[in-house]
């Protein structure tokens, strides 16, 4: 069996730190992916490294999940929490021994248990760039959904995270290694992988120092000037030689033990009367040493010439041993030697034992030489610093000057605590600008920083996704693209100001996006100055949002109905169970008819609120069935406009406050 390289690491897509799931999808697939908000991620320049891939779906997945763009867009959309994780990332190396035709099958065998057992969807992409030694570097990138995928879409709850974090991920790494070894054994490969660390495997060679991606890229661009990675490459031959010497030493030690065991079995078979584990010279049942020595016929003379009798318990261990070697040194041996002179010849196995010991000494010498060479090289590197690129020196000098100009600082050690403190500080700045009594910390979730100009009375809100919003008190100016986060921050600023009507200036995309968001608000904000084309575009966008929200609400209510029916399996339903089921179905009927309260509550995950809205809708329907239709209320009850040209601000909501939104 030969050892193959094992590499496996886990991660997650975290939008809270700026990650975008569709960007990861584009990188893994080496393709161009268009996002719903208009952004595009293009990694087609890496198409030469992409050598294959597949999409693995669980049993019962909907048909739309076969489209990767829609699958991952929906996976990103269902995560509404700021700290949510829409997907899990796995990267593992494929042994070079696996043929290119079987690499995808190897990767599928590793990923299949996650898809089958957890019910998640997975996208597998194979990359094969050029390694530093000139060979191939095949590896797989895997994206796993955090929620199970069923016929109705993604589940309401995420999959369990404990199997991935148990024992700091070592258990899952062991499971991955077991799947790899099972596939290698089934397909006739003699290579195996080992997920354990070098210390756990007993590897005495120290691990190779970690080199960052920047150092590797610098080595590829400027091989003669990149010092860090060049030193690592120079040390690799010595490390291989040291590992080979250690392996030879272990093989020699194992052979010595085997030879000694074989000789022990041979002696036991030749003289069954001897003790299996004792020294034959101390066995009183055997002949005396003076009896075996032809030069001492007299026992007394033999004892006088050779010292005290070894069989005497009072003098045992004091006299010289075999071949003039002290008995104390014999006792220190792992297995007592059994060399006896029988007719002037050597025992079987002595030559093999001597040869094994000679090779053991040579292996020890080679290992010691390699260790001394490594220590000498480390000392030389410490005494002599290799030449660096001039730009590196300038960069280091600039950083030192910058560090000298910065004041001493202190921050909480926990990253989550630093984030909470930061959001609390930004919320305090917003309270100062808007002169409000209280604002939750969540208002700063999309903000990177805030700059207050008290002289001009303006606040500049820098967004996490890029762009900035300038609040002048009577005008909001957006610098950047009208992304979803930027539009949401604009609407939040309108709410904080309490404006009831606004005027939009800017391009058509900005006007349509902001007008649709303001019309979707409760109560809506009137938009003044839209032309007919903008009104039609806003109406279409409003209808699309309403339909999407209604679809999400119906999916949530159907899932609630299925969960309730599953709890009734195996037992007789009570009156309360029947009433609850009817209430959920009333909420479904209300949402399908477009009831605003039921749709809004169900879309936000408030099933109890949707049930209450469904009960109110059922009472209104029953009242309409037995009474004449009442007069129209002042506020429309539907969730969207009822005409092709919607009224973006009804007459009852017109107010004196108005402002402008510009871009």
MOLINUR-V139008 format. One record per residue. PHI is phi in whole degrees, 0 to 359 (999 if undefined). Layout:
BEGIN
((PHI) (PHI))
END
This chain:
BEGIN
((999) (250) (270) (256) (292) (242) (218) (205) (219) (243) (202) (209) (273) (238) (300) (295) (255) (98) (287) (235) (297) (293) (292) (295) (298) (295) (294) (297) (274) (52) (223) (254) (236) (263) (271) (298) (272) (101) (285) (221) (245) (238) (237) (292) (293) (261) (296) (292) (278) (279) (243) (156) (177) (199) (244) (252) (242) (286) (292) (88) (291) (293) (293) (292) (289) (290) (270) (301) (298) (288) (300) (282) (295) (291) (297) (284) (285) (286) (273) (261) (285) (294) (262) (288) (235) (286) (208) (250) (244) (226) (227) (217) (276) (253) (304) (296) (294) (289) (292) (302) (289) (256) (293) (294) (296) (298) (294) (296) (295) (286) (274) (305) (300) (293) (291) (285) (278) (266) (74) (264) (265) (220) (245) (248) (230) (258) (242) (217) (281) (276) (278) (292) (273) (91) (268) (276) (230) (288) (206) (238) (252) (235) (244) (243) (289) (278) (241) (293) (250) (237) (300) (268) (111) (283) (289) (286) (248) (280) (289) (293) (265) (297) (300) (274) (253) (298) (55) (57) (83) (291) (296) (292) (297) (296) (295) (296) (297) (296) (295) (296) (294) (296) (294) (297) (292) (293) (257) (80) (269) (266) (271) (221) (251) (223) (276) (287) (285) (297) (294) (292) (279) (81) (281) (279) (286) (296) (293) (287) (298) (284) (241) (289) (295) (296) (293) (294) (296) (296) (293) (291) (278) (227) (298) (283) (251) (278) (277) (299) (285) (297) (296) (295) (295) (292) (277) (296) (300) (296) (294) (295) (294) (295) (295) (293) (295) (297) (296) (296) (296) (296) (295) (294) (298) (296) (292) (298) (297) (295) (294) (296) (295) (294) (294) (297) (295) (295) (294) (295) (287) (286) (227) (297) (284) (280) (286) (295) (250) (258) (274) (296) (286) (261) (278) (289) (283) (274) (289) (290) (292) (288) (286) (276) (272) (291) (276) (227) (285) (275) (299) (293) (296) (297) (291) (290) (283) (248) (96) (297) (292) (294) (284) (288) (295) (282) (248) (294) (88) (263) (279) (291) (264) (289) (56) (71) (268) (300) (293) (299) (291) (297) (293) (284) (289) (295) (233) (302) (291) (237) (282) (230) (277) (237) (71) (79) (259) (258) (287) (296) (95) (294) (295) (296) (295) (295) (295) (295) (293) (296) (294) (297) (296) (296) (296) (298) (295) (296) (298) (295) (297) (295) (295) (295) (295) (295) (295) (295) (294) (296) (294) (296) (294) (290) (278) (239) (268) (295) (296) (249) (290) (303) (295) (295) (295) (295) (296) (296) (296) (296) (295) (295) (296) (295) (294) (290) (278) (281) (284) (299) (222) (210) (215) (300) (287) (277) (294) (296) (294) (298) (294) (297) (297) (295) (295) (295) (294) (294) (297) (295) (295) (295) (298) (294) (289) (270) (54) (253) (287) (206) (224) (291) (294) (294) (293) (259) (295) (262) (253) (271) (199) (228) (241) (257) (250) (291) (294) (274) (71) (242) (229) (256) (258) (271) (273) (293) (278) (105) (91) (215) (240) (255) (258) (265) (93) (248) (202) (244) (240) (255) (251) (130) (283) (282) (288) (298) (294) (293) (295) (298) (291) (298) (297) (296) (294) (298) (297) (294) (283) (78) (288) (250) (209) (223) (241) (256) (229) (136) (284) (293) (298) (294) (296) (294) (296) (288) (296) (294) (293) (290) (290) (279) (280) (239) (286) (291) (253) (290) (246) (255) (92) (276) (275) (294) (295) (295) (297) (294) (295) (294) (299) (295) (294) (296) (296) (296) (296) (296) (293) (296) (294) (294) (295) (297) (296) (296) (299) (294) (290) (295) (297) (295) (294) (296) (297) (293) (294) (295) (288) (271) (292) (87) (215) (280) (291) (270) (296) (295) (298) (295) (295) (295) (297) (295) (294) (295) (291) (297) (296) (297) (296) (296) (293) (294) (276) (90) (294) (295) (294) (293) (295) (296) (294) (292) (295) (274) (87) (270) (292) (296) (297) (294) (295) (296) (295) (294) (295) (295) (295) (295) (295) (295) (295) (293) (292) (293) (288) (247) (232) (296) (296) (287) (294) (294) (284) (290) (252) (297) (266) (277) (274) (206) (294) (257) (236) (302) (250) (288) (271) (285) (213) (293) (295) (288) (259) (295) (224) (281) (272) (211) (206) (241) (245) (234) (221))
END
